[in-house]
Amino acid sequence: PEVGVATPQGAMLGAAAPSLMASNPAAVMAASPAETKEWNSRYAGRIPHTNSYYAKCLFGGVLACGVTHTAVCPLDVVKCNMQTNPQKFKGLLPGLRIVLAEEGAGTTGIWKGYLPTAIGYSMQGMFKFGLNEIFKDFYSNLAGEESATAWRGIIWALASGSAEFFADIALCPMEMVKVKVQTSPPGTFPTQFGEALATMQATAAETRFPFGSLAPLWSRQIPYTIAKFVGFEFVVENLYRHVFTSDRSTYSKGTQLGITFMSGYIAGVFCALISQPADNLVSQMGKASNAGRGFGEIASEIGIKNLFMQGLGTRIIMIGTLTGLQWWIYDTWKTAMGLGTTGGDAAKKK
């Protein structure tokens, strides 16, 4: 083999190998599952993290986020309008009644924005879940076996935050289209995807399309995702350590997936609380009256209390359910592919 390339035994040849491994995440994906003298996070768990494993996780993320966000589109329509027009939309059920009465039950009414939602969050989910798996192994290998176990919470946070950085770049254009469609008063902006996208492109100087909302999206999604993944891993680990204390293989797939859903829902509640102000700002960007205004100016006008509280109850219900379902779909896909459920590996080491 060439200098710096992994051998079948997993050993790195040549002086350049350590620096390659430390500086390039792709090096994590080049290792071999064969036995090695050096610890490798990719092969330390129940299931080897081969390139095929990563590819399946990428697609699992598409299913997890694309399906769930599209399914709760009606809640999202009401939530966004509660944030941008609280005088009119005073609650979830009243808001649903208003949208249904004024705009109907179709794709120009309560389901408006479903297509950019499906496209954008499928792309986001692919990078969110798939890259998280890759970055977990990358950062764990940088830290080494002992430190990766002792400081696994930091590894989880770094991995999920890094994955979300790229996921939001993929999401941002469709998120901007979605929010504009969902928050514009009836008749003032196209609701069909093609026409809405063309209008956003034509008015890019005003709307800052396609990446004008990227900064608030990062401020919303990166803390949200860190809470989502760290919270999930923490809850799963403690459930397997203190409640479901037998070997994981002794529990049925249904039980394991139930643990996954429970852990995801609990993590989702914290996600909603942490990311609420930034989510509110992203919604406010879609209002015509806020065109061209800075985030600081909008936040100052709304006030800290309203940034945290407007639409919060609806968002807790939405995000708690959403996060639980995302983890359940993701782990159902992984289980079907023979990859097992996520998290809890450290529980058996204590």
C-alpha positions in Angstrom: 0.0 0.0 0.0 1.0 3.6 -0.4 2.3 5.7 2.4 -0.5 7.0 4.7 -3.1 4.4 3.5 -4.8 2.0 6.0 -3.7 -1.6 5.7 -6.1 -4.5 6.1 -4.9 -4.7 9.7 -6.0 -1.1 10.3 -2.4 0.2 10.9 -1.4 3.5 9.3 1.9 3.3 7.3 4.3 6.2 7.0 4.9 9.3 9.0 2.1 11.2 7.2 -0.6 8.8 8.5 -1.3 10.4 11.9 -1.7 13.9 10.5 -4.0 12.6 7.8 -6.2 10.9 10.3 -6.3 14.0 12.5 -7.1 16.5 9.8 -9.4 14.7 7.4 -12.8 13.1 8.4 -12.6 11.0 5.2 -9.7 9.2 6.9 -12.2 7.8 9.4 -14.1 6.3 6.5 -11.0 4.6 5.1 -10.3 2.2 8.0 -10.8 -1.6 7.8 -13.0 -3.7 10.0 -10.2 -6.3 10.6 -8.6 -6.6 14.0 -6.2 -3.8 14.8 -3.8 -3.0 17.6 -5.1 0.5 17.7 -8.6 1.2 19.0 -11.0 2.4 16.3 -14.4 3.8 17.2 -15.9 2.5 13.9 -15.4 -1.1 15.1 -15.8 -0.7 18.9 -19.5 -1.1 19.1 -22.1 -3.7 18.4 -22.3 -3.0 14.7 -19.2 -2.2 12.5 -19.5 1.3 11.0 -18.6 0.4 7.4 -19.2 2.8 4.5 -22.4 0.8 3.8 -23.5 1.6 7.4 -22.9 5.3 6.8 -24.8 5.2 3.5 -27.8 3.5 5.1 -27.8 6.1 8.0 -27.8 8.9 5.4 -31.0 7.5 3.9 -32.5 6.9 7.3 -32.1 10.6 8.0 -34.1 11.4 4.8 -36.9 9.3 6.0 -36.8 10.5 9.6 -36.9 14.2 8.9 -38.7 14.4 5.5 -41.7 12.2 6.5 -42.2 13.7 10.0 -41.9 17.4 9.1 -44.2 17.0 6.1 -46.7 15.1 8.3 -47.0 18.0 10.8 -47.2 20.7 8.1 -50.7 21.9 9.3 -49.2 22.4 12.8 -46.3 24.3 11.3 -48.6 26.6 9.4 -50.5 27.6 12.5 -47.3 27.8 14.6 -45.6 30.2 12.1 -48.7 32.4 12.0 -49.0 32.4 15.8 -45.4 33.8 15.8 -45.9 36.4 13.1 -49.6 37.4 13.8 -50.4 36.7 17.4 -53.3 39.1 17.5 -55.2 36.9 15.0 -53.8 33.5 15.8 -54.2 33.1 19.5 -53.9 29.3 19.9 -53.5 26.0 18.1 -57.1 25.0 17.7 -58.4 28.5 17.0 -55.6 28.9 14.5 -56.5 25.7 12.8 -60.1 26.8 12.5 -59.0 30.2 11.0 -56.8 28.7 8.4 -59.4 26.1 7.4 -62.2 28.7 7.2 -60.2 31.2 5.2 -58.0 29.1 3.1 -59.4 25.5 3.1 -57.9 22.1 3.8 -55.9 21.7 0.6 -52.3 22.5 -0.5 -53.2 26.2 -0.7 -54.6 26.2 2.8 -53.7 24.1 5.8 -51.2 22.1 3.9 -49.5 25.0 2.1 -45.7 24.8 2.0 -45.7 21.0 2.2 -43.5 20.5 -0.8 -40.6 22.8 0.2 -41.0 21.2 3.7 -40.6 17.7 2.3 -37.6 18.6 0.0 -35.8 20.8 2.5 -36.1 18.6 5.6 -35.3 15.4 3.6 -32.0 17.1 2.6 -31.5 18.3 6.2 -32.2 14.9 7.7 -29.7 13.2 5.4 -26.9 15.3 6.7 -28.1 15.7 10.3 -28.3 11.9 11.0 -25.8 10.6 8.5 -23.0 13.1 9.2 -23.6 12.7 12.9 -22.6 9.1 12.7 -19.4 10.0 10.7 -18.4 12.8 13.0 -19.0 10.7 16.2 -16.4 8.2 14.9 -14.1 11.0 13.7 -14.0 12.9 17.0 -13.9 9.6 19.0 -10.8 8.5 17.1 -9.2 11.9 17.7 -9.8 11.6 21.4 -8.8 7.9 21.8 -10.7 5.2 23.5 -10.4 6.3 27.1 -11.2 10.0 26.5 -13.9 9.2 24.0 -15.7 7.2 26.7 -15.1 9.6 29.6 -16.0 12.7 27.5 -18.7 11.1 25.4 -21.2 14.0 26.0 -18.7 16.4 24.4 -18.2 14.0 21.5 -22.0 13.8 21.0 -22.3 17.6 21.1 -19.4 18.2 18.7 -20.6 15.6 16.2 -24.2 16.7 16.1 -23.3 20.4 16.0 -20.9 19.8 13.1 -23.5 17.7 11.2 -26.1 20.4 11.7 -23.8 23.1 10.3 -23.9 21.4 6.9 -27.5 20.2 7.2 -28.7 23.8 7.6 -26.9 24.9 4.4 -28.9 22.2 2.6 -32.2 23.2 4.3 -32.0 27.0 4.1 -33.4 27.7 0.6 -36.5 25.5 1.0 -37.0 26.8 4.6 -37.2 30.3 3.3 -39.7 29.4 0.6 -41.8 27.4 3.2 -41.9 30.2 5.7 -42.8 32.8 3.1 -45.6 30.6 1.7 -47.0 29.8 5.2 -46.9 33.3 6.7 -48.0 35.5 3.8 -51.7 36.6 4.0 -54.0 34.8 1.5 -53.6 36.2 -2.0 -50.3 38.1 -1.4 -47.8 35.4 -2.3 -48.0 32.2 -4.4 -48.7 29.0 -2.6 -47.8 26.5 -5.3 -44.1 25.4 -5.1 -42.9 26.3 -8.6 -44.4 29.8 -8.6 -43.3 30.5 -5.1 -39.7 29.4 -5.8 -39.6 31.6 -8.9 -41.0 34.6 -7.0 -38.4 34.1 -4.3 -35.6 34.1 -6.9 -37.0 37.1 -8.7 -37.2 39.1 -5.4 -33.9 37.9 -4.0 -32.6 41.4 -3.4 -35.5 41.9 -1.0 -35.9 38.4 0.5 -32.2 37.6 0.6 -33.0 34.2 -1.0 -31.5 31.6 -0.9 -29.3 32.0 2.2 -30.7 35.1 3.9 -32.0 33.1 6.9 -28.9 30.9 7.3 -27.6 32.8 10.4 -30.8 32.5 12.4 -31.3 29.0 11.1 -27.9 28.1 12.5 -28.7 29.8 15.8 -32.0 27.8 16.0 -30.9 24.4 14.6 -27.4 23.9 16.0 -28.5 24.3 19.7 -31.6 22.4 18.9 -29.7 19.5 17.3 -27.1 19.3 20.1 -30.0 19.1 22.6 -31.7 16.5 20.5 -28.8 14.2 20.0 -27.0 14.7 23.4 -30.4 14.5 25.2 -31.4 11.4 23.3 -28.0 9.6 23.9 -28.1 10.5 27.6 -31.7 9.3 28.1 -31.1 6.0 26.2 -27.9 5.3 28.1 -29.6 5.8 31.4 -32.7 3.7 30.5 -30.5 0.8 29.5 -28.3 1.3 32.7 -31.1 1.7 35.3 -34.4 0.4 33.9 -33.8 -2.0 31.1 -30.7 -3.6 32.6 -30.5 -6.9 30.8 -28.5 -7.3 27.6 -30.1 -5.4 24.8 -30.4 -8.4 22.6 -32.8 -10.0 25.2 -35.4 -7.2 24.5 -37.7 -7.4 21.5 -37.3 -5.0 18.6 -40.6 -3.4 19.7 -39.3 -2.7 23.2 -36.1 -1.3 21.8 -37.9 1.0 19.5 -40.3 2.0 22.3 -37.2 3.1 24.3 -36.0 5.0 21.2 -39.3 6.9 21.0 -39.5 7.7 24.7 -35.9 9.0 24.6 -36.6 11.1 21.5 -39.7 12.7 22.9 -38.0 13.7 26.2 -35.1 15.2 24.2 -37.6 17.0 21.9 -39.1 19.0 24.8 -35.7 20.4 25.6 -35.1 21.1 21.9 -38.2 23.2 21.7 -37.3 25.3 24.7 -33.7 25.9 23.7 -34.4 26.9 20.1 -37.7 28.8 20.5 -36.4 32.4 20.2 -34.4 31.7 17.0 -37.3 29.8 15.5 -39.5 32.8 16.1 -37.0 35.0 14.3 -37.0 32.7 11.3 -40.8 32.9 11.1 -40.7 36.7 11.5 -38.3 36.9 8.4 -41.2 35.7 6.3 -43.4 38.8 7.1 -43.7 41.3 4.3 -43.3 44.2 6.9 -39.9 42.8 8.0 -38.4 42.7 4.5 -34.9 44.2 4.6 -34.8 44.5 8.3 -32.0 43.1 10.5 -32.5 40.4 13.0 -31.5 42.6 15.9 -34.1 45.2 15.0 -36.8 42.6 14.7 -35.9 40.9 18.0 -35.9 44.3 19.7 -39.3 45.2 18.4 -40.8 41.8 19.4 -39.3 41.7 22.9 -37.5 38.9 24.8 -40.7 37.6 26.4 -42.6 37.3 23.1 -39.5 35.7 21.4 -39.7 32.9 24.0 -43.4 32.6 24.5 -45.3 33.2 21.2 -46.2 29.8 19.8 -44.2 27.9 22.5 -47.0 25.5 23.6 -47.8 24.5 20.1 -44.1 24.1 19.3 -43.5 21.9 22.4 -46.2 19.5 21.3 -45.0 19.6 17.7 -41.3 19.2 18.4 -41.7 16.6 21.2 -43.8 14.4 18.9 -41.6 15.2 15.9 -38.4 14.3 17.6 -39.7 11.1 19.1 -41.1 10.0 15.7 -37.8 11.0 13.9 -35.7 8.8 16.2 -38.3 6.0 16.0 -38.3 6.1 12.1 -34.5 6.4 12.0 -34.0 3.4 14.3 -36.8 1.4 12.6 -34.9 1.8 9.4 -31.6 0.9 11.0 -33.2 -2.2 12.6 -34.7 -3.2 9.3 -31.2 -2.9 7.7 -29.6 -5.0 10.5 -27.8 -2.0 12.1 -29.6 -2.1 15.5 -30.9 0.8 17.5 -29.0 3.9 18.4 -27.2 4.8 21.6 -26.7 3.2 25.0 -23.4 1.5 24.2 -21.6 3.0 27.3 -24.2 1.6 29.7 -22.7 -1.9 29.5 -19.3 -0.5 30.4 -20.3 0.6 33.9 
